[in-house]
């Protein structure tokens, strides 16, 4: 996993354990699983639309949003990036 993804996931976990007022991540955790799942879905649609119509720069931005929200979902469910990496590794063999 890249260093920035590891740092971001650690920050997300910290917000989950130590909520901060005004933090978007804290707001997502307070809203609960349904809202987090909804955001992941919205971001996935935005990636598809950006890729189809808005060019590379916008697609990269939307992919970053999707990655962030996916990490929040993972933290909510207790899934680690290492678990996902292990699954990708298993599939790559």
PDB file with one MODEL, atoms N, CA, C and O in Angstrom:
MODEL        1
ATOM      1  N   UNK A   1       0.854  -1.172   0.000  1.00  0.00           N
ATOM      2  CA  UNK A   1       0.000   0.000   0.000  1.00  0.00           C
ATOM      3  C   UNK A   1       0.896   1.230   0.000  1.00  0.00           C
ATOM      4  O   UNK A   1       1.939   1.249   0.654  1.00  0.00           O
ATOM      5  N   UNK A   2       0.491   2.237  -0.723  1.00  0.00           N
ATOM      6  CA  UNK A   2       1.297   3.449  -0.780  1.00  0.00           C
ATOM      7  C   UNK A   2       1.276   4.154   0.573  1.00  0.00           C
ATOM      8  O   UNK A   2       0.370   3.970   1.386  1.00  0.00           O
ATOM      9  N   UNK A   3       2.292   4.954   0.779  1.00  0.00           N
ATOM     10  CA  UNK A   3       2.414   5.663   2.054  1.00  0.00           C
ATOM     11  C   UNK A   3       1.235   6.597   2.303  1.00  0.00           C
ATOM     12  O   UNK A   3       0.746   6.677   3.430  1.00  0.00           O
ATOM     13  N   UNK A   4       0.770   7.300   1.279  1.00  0.00           N
ATOM     14  CA  UNK A   4      -0.340   8.240   1.476  1.00  0.00           C
ATOM     15  C   UNK A   4      -1.623   7.508   1.817  1.00  0.00           C
ATOM     16  O   UNK A   4      -2.405   7.993   2.635  1.00  0.00           O
ATOM     17  N   UNK A   5      -1.859   6.348   1.209  1.00  0.00           N
ATOM     18  CA  UNK A   5      -3.062   5.586   1.553  1.00  0.00           C
ATOM     19  C   UNK A   5      -2.991   5.080   2.987  1.00  0.00           C
ATOM     20  O   UNK A   5      -3.999   5.071   3.694  1.00  0.00           O
ATOM     21  N   UNK A   6      -1.812   4.662   3.418  1.00  0.00           N
ATOM     22  CA  UNK A   6      -1.634   4.206   4.798  1.00  0.00           C
ATOM     23  C   UNK A   6      -1.883   5.360   5.768  1.00  0.00           C
ATOM     24  O   UNK A   6      -2.547   5.178   6.789  1.00  0.00           O
ATOM     25  N   UNK A   7      -1.354   6.545   5.457  1.00  0.00           N
ATOM     26  CA  UNK A   7      -1.565   7.718   6.313  1.00  0.00           C
ATOM     27  C   UNK A   7      -3.045   8.103   6.355  1.00  0.00           C
ATOM     28  O   UNK A   7      -3.591   8.402   7.417  1.00  0.00           O
ATOM     29  N   UNK A   8      -3.675   8.091   5.198  1.00  0.00           N
ATOM     30  CA  UNK A   8      -5.095   8.446   5.135  1.00  0.00           C
ATOM     31  C   UNK A   8      -5.935   7.461   5.931  1.00  0.00           C
ATOM     32  O   UNK A   8      -6.824   7.871   6.677  1.00  0.00           O
ATOM     33  N   UNK A   9      -5.667   6.171   5.785  1.00  0.00           N
ATOM     34  CA  UNK A   9      -6.426   5.170   6.526  1.00  0.00           C
ATOM     35  C   UNK A   9      -6.217   5.346   8.028  1.00  0.00           C
ATOM     36  O   UNK A   9      -7.164   5.216   8.803  1.00  0.00           O
ATOM     37  N   UNK A  10      -4.987   5.641   8.444  1.00  0.00           N
ATOM     38  CA  UNK A  10      -4.707   5.880   9.862  1.00  0.00           C
ATOM     39  C   UNK A  10      -5.474   7.097  10.374  1.00  0.00           C
ATOM     40  O   UNK A  10      -5.990   7.084  11.491  1.00  0.00           O
ATOM     41  N   UNK A  11      -5.549   8.141   9.561  1.00  0.00           N
ATOM     42  CA  UNK A  11      -6.309   9.334   9.942  1.00  0.00           C
ATOM     43  C   UNK A  11      -7.793   9.011  10.061  1.00  0.00           C
ATOM     44  O   UNK A  11      -8.460   9.456  10.995  1.00  0.00           O
ATOM     45  N   UNK A  12      -8.299   8.243   9.119  1.00  0.00           N
ATOM     46  CA  UNK A  12      -9.710   7.830   9.152  1.00  0.00           C
ATOM     47  C   UNK A  12      -9.989   7.024  10.415  1.00  0.00           C
ATOM     48  O   UNK A  12     -10.992   7.257  11.088  1.00  0.00           O
ATOM     49  N   UNK A  13      -9.118   6.085  10.739  1.00  0.00           N
ATOM     50  CA  UNK A  13      -9.289   5.302  11.960  1.00  0.00           C
ATOM     51  C   UNK A  13      -9.245   6.187  13.200  1.00  0.00           C
ATOM     52  O   UNK A  13      -9.996   5.974  14.152  1.00  0.00           O
ATOM     53  N   UNK A  14      -8.356   7.184  13.182  1.00  0.00           N
ATOM     54  CA  UNK A  14      -8.274   8.103  14.313  1.00  0.00           C
ATOM     55  C   UNK A  14      -9.574   8.886  14.467  1.00  0.00           C
ATOM     56  O   UNK A  14     -10.048   9.071  15.588  1.00  0.00           O
ATOM     57  N   UNK A  15     -10.154   9.347  13.371  1.00  0.00           N
ATOM     58  CA  UNK A  15     -11.425  10.089  13.436  1.00  0.00           C
ATOM     59  C   UNK A  15     -12.546   9.181  13.941  1.00  0.00           C
ATOM     60  O   UNK A  15     -13.469   9.635  14.618  1.00  0.00           O
ATOM     61  N   UNK A  16     -12.454   7.914  13.609  1.00  0.00           N
ATOM     62  CA  UNK A  16     -13.460   6.963  14.079  1.00  0.00           C
ATOM     63  C   UNK A  16     -13.334   6.781  15.601  1.00  0.00           C
ATOM     64  O   UNK A  16     -14.340   6.762  16.310  1.00  0.00           O
ATOM     65  N   UNK A  17     -12.121   6.650  16.088  1.00  0.00           N
ATOM     66  CA  UNK A  17     -11.879   6.441  17.513  1.00  0.00           C
ATOM     67  C   UNK A  17     -11.958   7.733  18.318  1.00  0.00           C
ATOM     68  O   UNK A  17     -12.350   7.721  19.485  1.00  0.00           O
ATOM     69  N   UNK A  18     -11.589   8.837  17.697  1.00  0.00           N
ATOM     70  CA  UNK A  18     -11.534  10.141  18.369  1.00  0.00           C
ATOM     71  C   UNK A  18     -12.227  11.192  17.505  1.00  0.00           C
ATOM     72  O   UNK A  18     -11.568  11.998  16.849  1.00  0.00           O
ATOM     73  N   UNK A  19     -13.549  11.178  17.508  1.00  0.00           N
ATOM     74  CA  UNK A  19     -14.291  12.108  16.648  1.00  0.00           C
ATOM     75  C   UNK A  19     -13.895  13.553  16.910  1.00  0.00           C
ATOM     76  O   UNK A  19     -13.658  13.960  18.047  1.00  0.00           O
ATOM     77  N   UNK A  20     -13.832  14.319  15.815  1.00  0.00           N
ATOM     78  CA  UNK A  20     -13.525  15.750  15.902  1.00  0.00           C
ATOM     79  C   UNK A  20     -14.682  16.546  15.312  1.00  0.00           C
ATOM     80  O   UNK A  20     -15.155  16.264  14.210  1.00  0.00           O
ATOM     81  N   UNK A  21     -15.118  17.523  16.051  1.00  0.00           N
ATOM     82  CA  UNK A  21     -16.186  18.389  15.565  1.00  0.00           C
ATOM     83  C   UNK A  21     -15.728  19.100  14.292  1.00  0.00           C
ATOM     84  O   UNK A  21     -14.611  19.612  14.222  1.00  0.00           O
ATOM     85  N   UNK A  22     -16.599  19.123  13.297  1.00  0.00           N
ATOM     86  CA  UNK A  22     -16.288  19.784  12.041  1.00  0.00           C
ATOM     87  C   UNK A  22     -15.579  18.893  11.030  1.00  0.00           C
ATOM     88  O   UNK A  22     -15.376  19.303   9.888  1.00  0.00           O
ATOM     89  N   UNK A  23     -15.203  17.690  11.425  1.00  0.00           N
ATOM     90  CA  UNK A  23     -14.515  16.761  10.521  1.00  0.00           C
ATOM     91  C   UNK A  23     -15.533  16.054   9.630  1.00  0.00           C
ATOM     92  O   UNK A  23     -16.509  15.484  10.116  1.00  0.00           O
ATOM     93  N   UNK A  24     -15.292  16.100   8.325  1.00  0.00           N
ATOM     94  CA  UNK A  24     -16.177  15.398   7.385  1.00  0.00           C
ATOM     95  C   UNK A  24     -16.175  13.894   7.665  1.00  0.00           C
ATOM     96  O   UNK A  24     -17.218  13.243   7.597  1.00  0.00           O
ATOM     97  N   UNK A  25     -15.015  13.355   7.976  1.00  0.00           N
ATOM     98  CA  UNK A  25     -14.925  11.924   8.275  1.00  0.00           C
ATOM     99  C   UNK A  25     -15.761  11.582   9.500  1.00  0.00           C
ATOM    100  O   UNK A  25     -16.473  10.578   9.511  1.00  0.00           O
ATOM    101  N   UNK A  26     -15.676  12.407  10.518  1.00  0.00           N
ATOM    102  CA  UNK A  26     -16.503  12.210  11.717  1.00  0.00           C
ATOM    103  C   UNK A  26     -17.979  12.273  11.349  1.00  0.00           C
ATOM    104  O   UNK A  26     -18.775  11.472  11.839  1.00  0.00           O
ATOM    105  N   UNK A  27     -18.348  13.217  10.492  1.00  0.00           N
ATOM    106  CA  UNK A  27     -19.746  13.326  10.066  1.00  0.00           C
ATOM    107  C   UNK A  27     -20.214  12.042   9.388  1.00  0.00           C
ATOM    108  O   UNK A  27     -21.330  11.577   9.621  1.00  0.00           O
ATOM    109  N   UNK A  28     -19.348  11.474   8.546  1.00  0.00           N
ATOM    110  CA  UNK A  28     -19.717  10.216   7.877  1.00  0.00           C
ATOM    111  C   UNK A  28     -19.927   9.103   8.891  1.00  0.00           C
ATOM    112  O   UNK A  28     -20.922   8.381   8.821  1.00  0.00           O
ATOM    113  N   UNK A  29     -19.007   8.959   9.826  1.00  0.00           N
ATOM    114  CA  UNK A  29     -19.155   7.906  10.835  1.00  0.00           C
ATOM    115  C   UNK A  29     -20.407   8.127  11.676  1.00  0.00           C
ATOM    116  O   UNK A  29     -21.103   7.167  12.008  1.00  0.00           O
ATOM    117  N   UNK A  30     -20.702   9.370  12.023  1.00  0.00           N
ATOM    118  CA  UNK A  30     -21.903   9.673  12.806  1.00  0.00           C
ATOM    119  C   UNK A  30     -23.170   9.363  12.025  1.00  0.00           C
ATOM    120  O   UNK A  30     -24.186   8.988  12.610  1.00  0.00           O
ATOM    121  N   UNK A  31     -23.116   9.519  10.704  1.00  0.00           N
ATOM    122  CA  UNK A  31     -24.284   9.250   9.861  1.00  0.00           C
ATOM    123  C   UNK A  31     -24.551   7.752   9.738  1.00  0.00           C
ATOM    124  O   UNK A  31     -25.690   7.339   9.519  1.00  0.00           O
ATOM    125  N   UNK A  32     -23.514   6.947   9.878  1.00  0.00           N
ATOM    126  CA  UNK A  32     -23.700   5.501   9.873  1.00  0.00           C
ATOM    127  C   UNK A  32     -23.439   4.830   8.534  1.00  0.00           C
ATOM    128  O   UNK A  32     -23.159   5.476   7.524  1.00  0.00           O
ATOM    129  N   UNK A  33     -23.541   3.526   8.571  1.00  0.00           N
ATOM    130  CA  UNK A  33     -23.205   2.691   7.420  1.00  0.00           C
ATOM    131  C   UNK A  33     -24.015   3.041   6.179  1.00  0.00           C
ATOM    132  O   UNK A  33     -23.460   3.124   5.084  1.00  0.00           O
ATOM    133  N   UNK A  34     -25.303   3.245   6.333  1.00  0.00           N
ATOM    134  CA  UNK A  34     -26.132   3.531   5.146  1.00  0.00           C
ATOM    135  C   UNK A  34     -25.644   4.770   4.401  1.00  0.00           C
ATOM    136  O   UNK A  34     -25.596   4.781   3.171  1.00  0.00           O
ATOM    137  N   UNK A  35     -25.283   5.811   5.144  1.00  0.00           N
ATOM    138  CA  UNK A  35     -24.804   7.039   4.502  1.00  0.00           C
ATOM    139  C   UNK A  35     -23.434   6.830   3.861  1.00  0.00           C
ATOM    140  O   UNK A  35     -23.167   7.355   2.780  1.00  0.00           O
ATOM    141  N   UNK A  36     -22.575   6.074   4.514  1.00  0.00           N
ATOM    142  CA  UNK A  36     -21.248   5.793   3.956  1.00  0.00           C
ATOM    143  C   UNK A  36     -21.384   5.006   2.662  1.00  0.00           C
ATOM    144  O   UNK A  36     -20.724   5.321   1.671  1.00  0.00           O
ATOM    145  N   UNK A  37     -22.222   3.997   2.662  1.00  0.00           N
ATOM    146  CA  UNK A  37     -22.448   3.185   1.459  1.00  0.00           C
ATOM    147  C   UNK A  37     -23.019   4.054   0.341  1.00  0.00           C
ATOM    148  O   UNK A  37     -22.624   3.926  -0.818  1.00  0.00           O
ATOM    149  N   UNK A  38     -23.941   4.927   0.692  1.00  0.00           N
ATOM    150  CA  UNK A  38     -24.521   5.846  -0.294  1.00  0.00           C
ATOM    151  C   UNK A  38     -23.435   6.714  -0.931  1.00  0.00           C
ATOM    152  O   UNK A  38     -23.422   6.893  -2.149  1.00  0.00           O
ATOM    153  N   UNK A  39     -22.528   7.251  -0.119  1.00  0.00           N
ATOM    154  CA  UNK A  39     -21.452   8.086  -0.644  1.00  0.00           C
ATOM    155  C   UNK A  39     -20.521   7.298  -1.555  1.00  0.00           C
ATOM    156  O   UNK A  39     -20.079   7.819  -2.579  1.00  0.00           O
ATOM    157  N   UNK A  40     -20.220   6.069  -1.208  1.00  0.00           N
ATOM    158  CA  UNK A  40     -19.370   5.233  -2.071  1.00  0.00           C
ATOM    159  C   UNK A  40     -20.056   5.057  -3.425  1.00  0.00           C
ATOM    160  O   UNK A  40     -19.414   5.175  -4.469  1.00  0.00           O
ATOM    161  N   UNK A  41     -21.340   4.780  -3.406  1.00  0.00           N
ATOM    162  CA  UNK A  41     -22.081   4.630  -4.655  1.00  0.00           C
ATOM    163  C   UNK A  41     -22.098   5.896  -5.487  1.00  0.00           C
ATOM    164  O   UNK A  41     -21.907   5.849  -6.702  1.00  0.00           O
ATOM    165  N   UNK A  42     -22.327   7.026  -4.839  1.00  0.00           N
ATOM    166  CA  UNK A  42     -22.328   8.305  -5.552  1.00  0.00           C
ATOM    167  C   UNK A  42     -20.964   8.577  -6.189  1.00  0.00           C
ATOM    168  O   UNK A  42     -20.881   9.008  -7.340  1.00  0.00           O
ATOM    169  N   UNK A  43     -19.911   8.324  -5.439  1.00  0.00           N
ATOM    170  CA  UNK A  43     -18.567   8.567  -5.968  1.00  0.00           C
ATOM    171  C   UNK A  43     -18.252   7.624  -7.126  1.00  0.00           C
ATOM    172  O   UNK A  43     -17.587   8.024  -8.081  1.00  0.00           O
ATOM    173  N   UNK A  44     -18.717   6.389  -7.054  1.00  0.00           N
ATOM    174  CA  UNK A  44     -18.488   5.444  -8.150  1.00  0.00           C
ATOM    175  C   UNK A  44     -19.163   5.933  -9.425  1.00  0.00           C
ATOM    176  O   UNK A  44     -18.582   5.858 -10.507  1.00  0.00           O
ATOM    177  N   UNK A  45     -20.380   6.428  -9.300  1.00  0.00           N
ATOM    178  CA  UNK A  45     -21.087   6.977 -10.463  1.00  0.00           C
ATOM    179  C   UNK A  45     -20.334   8.188 -11.011  1.00  0.00           C
ATOM    180  O   UNK A  45     -20.219   8.344 -12.227  1.00  0.00           O
ATOM    181  N   UNK A  46     -19.823   9.039 -10.133  1.00  0.00           N
ATOM    182  CA  UNK A  46     -19.082  10.213 -10.585  1.00  0.00           C
ATOM    183  C   UNK A  46     -17.796   9.822 -11.309  1.00  0.00           C
ATOM    184  O   UNK A  46     -17.381  10.513 -12.240  1.00  0.00           O
ATOM    185  N   UNK A  47     -17.163   8.730 -10.898  1.00  0.00           N
ATOM    186  CA  UNK A  47     -15.976   8.233 -11.613  1.00  0.00           C
ATOM    187  C   UNK A  47     -16.363   7.832 -13.026  1.00  0.00           C
ATOM    188  O   UNK A  47     -15.683   8.193 -13.987  1.00  0.00           O
ATOM    189  N   UNK A  48     -17.438   7.096 -13.152  1.00  0.00           N
ATOM    190  CA  UNK A  48     -17.879   6.632 -14.467  1.00  0.00           C
ATOM    191  C   UNK A  48     -18.209   7.815 -15.372  1.00  0.00           C
ATOM    192  O   UNK A  48     -17.800   7.841 -16.533  1.00  0.00           O
ATOM    193  N   UNK A  49     -18.937   8.778 -14.854  1.00  0.00           N
ATOM    194  CA  UNK A  49     -19.302   9.950 -15.655  1.00  0.00           C
ATOM    195  C   UNK A  49     -18.077  10.765 -16.045  1.00  0.00           C
ATOM    196  O   UNK A  49     -17.975  11.238 -17.177  1.00  0.00           O
ATOM    197  N   UNK A  50     -17.154  10.927 -15.113  1.00  0.00           N
ATOM    198  CA  UNK A  50     -15.931  11.680 -15.421  1.00  0.00           C
ATOM    199  C   UNK A  50     -15.121  10.966 -16.492  1.00  0.00           C
ATOM    200  O   UNK A  50     -14.611  11.604 -17.413  1.00  0.00           O
ATOM    201  N   UNK A  51     -14.999   9.662 -16.383  1.00  0.00           N
ATOM    202  CA  UNK A  51     -14.219   8.896 -17.361  1.00  0.00           C
ATOM    203  C   UNK A  51     -14.848   8.980 -18.751  1.00  0.00           C
ATOM    204  O   UNK A  51     -14.145   9.027 -19.760  1.00  0.00           O
ATOM    205  N   UNK A  52     -16.167   8.997 -18.788  1.00  0.00           N
ATOM    206  CA  UNK A  52     -16.864   9.010 -20.071  1.00  0.00           C
ATOM    207  C   UNK A  52     -16.894  10.386 -20.724  1.00  0.00           C
ATOM    208  O   UNK A  52     -16.933  10.494 -21.950  1.00  0.00           O
ATOM    209  N   UNK A  53     -16.875  11.458 -19.894  1.00  0.00           N
ATOM    210  CA  UNK A  53     -17.165  12.765 -20.471  1.00  0.00           C
ATOM    211  C   UNK A  53     -16.284  13.925 -20.024  1.00  0.00           C
ATOM    212  O   UNK A  53     -16.318  14.992 -20.638  1.00  0.00           O
ATOM    213  N   UNK A  54     -15.498  13.740 -18.969  1.00  0.00           N
ATOM    214  CA  UNK A  54     -14.879  14.922 -18.374  1.00  0.00           C
ATOM    215  C   UNK A  54     -13.356  14.919 -18.382  1.00  0.00           C
ATOM    216  O   UNK A  54     -12.738  15.849 -17.863  1.00  0.00           O
ATOM    217  N   UNK A  55     -12.758  13.920 -18.945  1.00  0.00           N
ATOM    218  CA  UNK A  55     -11.309  13.925 -19.097  1.00  0.00           C
ATOM    219  C   UNK A  55     -10.535  13.334 -17.925  1.00  0.00           C
ATOM    220  O   UNK A  55     -11.092  13.001 -16.879  1.00  0.00           O
ATOM    221  N   UNK A  56      -9.253  13.219 -18.139  1.00  0.00           N
ATOM    222  CA  UNK A  56      -8.373  12.544 -17.197  1.00  0.00           C
ATOM    223  C   UNK A  56      -8.269  13.260 -15.860  1.00  0.00           C
ATOM    224  O   UNK A  56      -8.362  12.628 -14.808  1.00  0.00           O
ATOM    225  N   UNK A  57      -8.077  14.562 -15.894  1.00  0.00           N
ATOM    226  CA  UNK A  57      -7.903  15.308 -14.639  1.00  0.00           C
ATOM    227  C   UNK A  57      -9.111  15.149 -13.721  1.00  0.00           C
ATOM    228  O   UNK A  57      -8.956  14.901 -12.525  1.00  0.00           O
ATOM    229  N   UNK A  58     -10.287  15.288 -14.266  1.00  0.00           N
ATOM    230  CA  UNK A  58     -11.515  15.130 -13.471  1.00  0.00           C
ATOM    231  C   UNK A  58     -11.675  13.693 -13.010  1.00  0.00           C
ATOM    232  O   UNK A  58     -12.118  13.452 -11.887  1.00  0.00           O
ATOM    233  N   UNK A  59     -11.323  12.740 -13.853  1.00  0.00           N
ATOM    234  CA  UNK A  59     -11.431  11.331 -13.477  1.00  0.00           C
ATOM    235  C   UNK A  59     -10.499  11.012 -12.311  1.00  0.00           C
ATOM    236  O   UNK A  59     -10.884  10.298 -11.385  1.00  0.00           O
ATOM    237  N   UNK A  60      -9.287  11.534 -12.353  1.00  0.00           N
ATOM    238  CA  UNK A  60      -8.342  11.323 -11.247  1.00  0.00           C
ATOM    239  C   UNK A  60      -8.931  11.894  -9.953  1.00  0.00           C
ATOM    240  O   UNK A  60      -8.866  11.251  -8.906  1.00  0.00           O
ATOM    241  N   UNK A  61      -9.494  13.080 -10.023  1.00  0.00           N
ATOM    242  CA  UNK A  61     -10.096  13.700  -8.844  1.00  0.00           C
ATOM    243  C   UNK A  61     -11.225  12.843  -8.279  1.00  0.00           C
ATOM    244  O   UNK A  61     -11.319  12.636  -7.069  1.00  0.00           O
ATOM    245  N   UNK A  62     -12.068  12.355  -9.162  1.00  0.00           N
ATOM    246  CA  UNK A  62     -13.188  11.516  -8.716  1.00  0.00           C
ATOM    247  C   UNK A  62     -12.702  10.172  -8.177  1.00  0.00           C
ATOM    248  O   UNK A  62     -13.278   9.644  -7.225  1.00  0.00           O
ATOM    249  N   UNK A  63     -11.650   9.615  -8.773  1.00  0.00           N
ATOM    250  CA  UNK A  63     -11.075   8.374  -8.245  1.00  0.00           C
ATOM    251  C   UNK A  63     -10.513   8.583  -6.841  1.00  0.00           C
ATOM    252  O   UNK A  63     -10.621   7.705  -5.985  1.00  0.00           O
ATOM    253  N   UNK A  64      -9.917   9.743  -6.612  1.00  0.00           N
ATOM    254  CA  UNK A  64      -9.420  10.051  -5.269  1.00  0.00           C
ATOM    255  C   UNK A  64     -10.575  10.127  -4.271  1.00  0.00           C
ATOM    256  O   UNK A  64     -10.465   9.627  -3.152  1.00  0.00           O
ATOM    257  N   UNK A  65     -11.677  10.750  -4.675  1.00  0.00           N
ATOM    258  CA  UNK A  65     -12.859  10.804  -3.808  1.00  0.00           C
ATOM    259  C   UNK A  65     -13.386   9.405  -3.515  1.00  0.00           C
ATOM    260  O   UNK A  65     -13.731   9.090  -2.376  1.00  0.00           O
ATOM    261  N   UNK A  66     -13.446   8.575  -4.541  1.00  0.00           N
ATOM    262  CA  UNK A  66     -13.919   7.206  -4.364  1.00  0.00           C
ATOM    263  C   UNK A  66     -12.996   6.422  -3.432  1.00  0.00           C
ATOM    264  O   UNK A  66     -13.470   5.689  -2.564  1.00  0.00           O
ATOM    265  N   UNK A  67     -11.692   6.571  -3.608  1.00  0.00           N
ATOM    266  CA  UNK A  67     -10.738   5.857  -2.745  1.00  0.00           C
ATOM    267  C   UNK A  67     -10.922   6.271  -1.290  1.00  0.00           C
ATOM    268  O   UNK A  67     -10.936   5.423  -0.397  1.00  0.00           O
ATOM    269  N   UNK A  68     -11.063   7.567  -1.052  1.00  0.00           N
ATOM    270  CA  UNK A  68     -11.285   8.059   0.317  1.00  0.00           C
ATOM    271  C   UNK A  68     -12.541   7.440   0.919  1.00  0.00           C
ATOM    272  O   UNK A  68     -12.502   6.900   2.024  1.00  0.00           O
ATOM    273  N   UNK A  69     -13.650   7.518   0.196  1.00  0.00           N
ATOM    274  CA  UNK A  69     -14.900   6.987   0.732  1.00  0.00           C
ATOM    275  C   UNK A  69     -14.848   5.473   0.901  1.00  0.00           C
ATOM    276  O   UNK A  69     -15.454   4.934   1.827  1.00  0.00           O
ATOM    277  N   UNK A  70     -14.134   4.785   0.021  1.00  0.00           N
ATOM    278  CA  UNK A  70     -13.959   3.338   0.181  1.00  0.00           C
ATOM    279  C   UNK A  70     -13.172   3.037   1.456  1.00  0.00           C
ATOM    280  O   UNK A  70     -13.486   2.080   2.164  1.00  0.00           O
ATOM    281  N   UNK A  71     -12.160   3.841   1.753  1.00  0.00           N
ATOM    282  CA  UNK A  71     -11.395   3.651   2.993  1.00  0.00           C
ATOM    283  C   UNK A  71     -12.257   3.903   4.230  1.00  0.00           C
ATOM    284  O   UNK A  71     -12.118   3.208   5.236  1.00  0.00           O
ATOM    285  N   UNK A  72     -13.136   4.884   4.157  1.00  0.00           N
ATOM    286  CA  UNK A  72     -14.063   5.128   5.268  1.00  0.00           C
ATOM    287  C   UNK A  72     -14.977   3.916   5.452  1.00  0.00           C
ATOM    288  O   UNK A  72     -15.201   3.469   6.576  1.00  0.00           O
ATOM    289  N   UNK A  73     -15.498   3.392   4.356  1.00  0.00           N
ATOM    290  CA  UNK A  73     -16.337   2.199   4.423  1.00  0.00           C
ATOM    291  C   UNK A  73     -15.570   1.023   5.024  1.00  0.00           C
ATOM    292  O   UNK A  73     -16.091   0.300   5.873  1.00  0.00           O
ATOM    293  N   UNK A  74     -14.339   0.842   4.581  1.00  0.00           N
ATOM    294  CA  UNK A  74     -13.521  -0.243   5.120  1.00  0.00           C
ATOM    295  C   UNK A  74     -13.350  -0.103   6.625  1.00  0.00           C
ATOM    296  O   UNK A  74     -13.497  -1.076   7.365  1.00  0.00           O
ATOM    297  N   UNK A  75     -13.041   1.104   7.078  1.00  0.00           N
ATOM    298  CA  UNK A  75     -12.873   1.330   8.517  1.00  0.00           C
ATOM    299  C   UNK A  75     -14.173   1.048   9.269  1.00  0.00           C
ATOM    300  O   UNK A  75     -14.159   0.448  10.344  1.00  0.00           O
ATOM    301  N   UNK A  76     -15.284   1.482   8.700  1.00  0.00           N
ATOM    302  CA  UNK A  76     -16.585   1.244   9.331  1.00  0.00           C
ATOM    303  C   UNK A  76     -16.852  -0.251   9.499  1.00  0.00           C
ATOM    304  O   UNK A  76     -17.440  -0.677  10.493  1.00  0.00           O
ATOM    305  N   UNK A  77     -16.418  -1.031   8.526  1.00  0.00           N
ATOM    306  CA  UNK A  77     -16.664  -2.477   8.548  1.00  0.00           C
ATOM    307  C   UNK A  77     -15.531  -3.272   9.186  1.00  0.00           C
ATOM    308  O   UNK A  77     -15.621  -4.493   9.309  1.00  0.00           O
ATOM    309  N   UNK A  78     -14.464  -2.586   9.591  1.00  0.00           N
ATOM    310  CA  UNK A  78     -13.335  -3.279  10.205  1.00  0.00           C
ATOM    311  C   UNK A  78     -12.457  -4.011   9.209  1.00  0.00           C
ATOM    312  O   UNK A  78     -11.758  -4.959   9.565  1.00  0.00           O
ATOM    313  N   UNK A  79     -12.494  -3.572   7.967  1.00  0.00           N
ATOM    314  CA  UNK A  79     -11.674  -4.169   6.911  1.00  0.00           C
ATOM    315  C   UNK A  79     -10.423  -3.313   6.753  1.00  0.00           C
ATOM    316  O   UNK A  79     -10.512  -2.086   6.706  1.00  0.00           O
ATOM    317  N   UNK A  80      -9.268  -3.948   6.671  1.00  0.00           N
ATOM    318  CA  UNK A  80      -8.029  -3.190   6.527  1.00  0.00           C
ATOM    319  C   UNK A  80      -7.563  -3.180   5.073  1.00  0.00           C
ATOM    320  O   UNK A  80      -7.905  -4.071   4.297  1.00  0.00           O
ATOM    321  N   UNK A  81      -6.787  -2.175   4.716  1.00  0.00           N
ATOM    322  CA  UNK A  81      -6.195  -2.167   3.376  1.00  0.00           C
ATOM    323  C   UNK A  81      -5.331  -3.398   3.121  1.00  0.00           C
ATOM    324  O   UNK A  81      -5.242  -3.869   1.987  1.00  0.00           O
ATOM    325  N   UNK A  82      -4.695  -3.919   4.163  1.00  0.00           N
ATOM    326  CA  UNK A  82      -3.890  -5.125   3.997  1.00  0.00           C
ATOM    327  C   UNK A  82      -4.746  -6.321   3.585  1.00  0.00           C
ATOM    328  O   UNK A  82      -4.292  -7.171   2.820  1.00  0.00           O
ATOM    329  N   UNK A  83      -5.960  -6.393   4.080  1.00  0.00           N
ATOM    330  CA  UNK A  83      -6.860  -7.470   3.667  1.00  0.00           C
ATOM    331  C   UNK A  83      -7.193  -7.359   2.181  1.00  0.00           C
ATOM    332  O   UNK A  83      -7.213  -8.359   1.463  1.00  0.00           O
ATOM    333  N   UNK A  84      -7.449  -6.149   1.735  1.00  0.00           N
ATOM    334  CA  UNK A  84      -7.754  -5.933   0.322  1.00  0.00           C
ATOM    335  C   UNK A  84      -6.523  -6.249  -0.524  1.00  0.00           C
ATOM    336  O   UNK A  84      -6.627  -6.888  -1.571  1.00  0.00           O
ATOM    337  N   UNK A  85      -5.364  -5.799  -0.064  1.00  0.00           N
ATOM    338  CA  UNK A  85      -4.123  -6.085  -0.797  1.00  0.00           C
ATOM    339  C   UNK A  85      -3.878  -7.585  -0.875  1.00  0.00           C
ATOM    340  O   UNK A  85      -3.440  -8.087  -1.911  1.00  0.00           O
ATOM    341  N   UNK A  86      -4.155  -8.306   0.205  1.00  0.00           N
ATOM    342  CA  UNK A  86      -3.973  -9.759   0.205  1.00  0.00           C
ATOM    343  C   UNK A  86      -4.901 -10.425  -0.803  1.00  0.00           C
ATOM    344  O   UNK A  86      -4.507 -11.374  -1.481  1.00  0.00           O
ATOM    345  N   UNK A  87      -6.121  -9.934  -0.902  1.00  0.00           N
ATOM    346  CA  UNK A  87      -7.070 -10.483  -1.870  1.00  0.00           C
ATOM    347  C   UNK A  87      -6.606 -10.203  -3.296  1.00  0.00           C
ATOM    348  O   UNK A  87      -6.705 -11.069  -4.166  1.00  0.00           O
ATOM    349  N   UNK A  88      -6.104  -9.009  -3.532  1.00  0.00           N
ATOM    350  CA  UNK A  88      -5.572  -8.695  -4.868  1.00  0.00           C
ATOM    351  C   UNK A  88      -4.370  -9.572  -5.193  1.00  0.00           C
ATOM    352  O   UNK A  88      -4.227 -10.052  -6.317  1.00  0.00           O
ATOM    353  N   UNK A  89      -3.524  -9.775  -4.219  1.00  0.00           N
ATOM    354  CA  UNK A  89      -2.359 -10.638  -4.404  1.00  0.00           C
ATOM    355  C   UNK A  89      -2.799 -12.067  -4.735  1.00  0.00           C
ATOM    356  O   UNK A  89      -2.239 -12.708  -5.625  1.00  0.00           O
ATOM    357  N   UNK A  90      -3.806 -12.557  -4.009  1.00  0.00           N
ATOM    358  CA  UNK A  90      -4.315 -13.911  -4.254  1.00  0.00           C
ATOM    359  C   UNK A  90      -4.839 -14.029  -5.688  1.00  0.00           C
ATOM    360  O   UNK A  90      -4.619 -15.043  -6.349  1.00  0.00           O
ATOM    361  N   UNK A  91      -5.513 -13.022  -6.153  1.00  0.00           N
ATOM    362  CA  UNK A  91      -6.073 -13.044  -7.507  1.00  0.00           C
ATOM    363  C   UNK A  91      -4.998 -12.924  -8.580  1.00  0.00           C
ATOM    364  O   UNK A  91      -5.184 -13.395  -9.703  1.00  0.00           O
ATOM    365  N   UNK A  92      -3.905 -12.313  -8.250  1.00  0.00           N
ATOM    366  CA  UNK A  92      -2.831 -12.084  -9.218  1.00  0.00           C
ATOM    367  C   UNK A  92      -1.979 -13.326  -9.481  1.00  0.00           C
ATOM    368  O   UNK A  92      -1.277 -13.402 -10.489  1.00  0.00           O
ATOM    369  N   UNK A  93      -2.043 -14.265  -8.601  1.00  0.00           N
ATOM    370  CA  UNK A  93      -1.189 -15.458  -8.729  1.00  0.00           C
ATOM    371  C   UNK A  93      -1.495 -16.265  -9.950  1.00  0.00           C
ATOM    372  O   UNK A  93      -0.858 -17.292 -10.187  1.00  0.00           O
TER     373      UNK A  93
ENDMDL
END
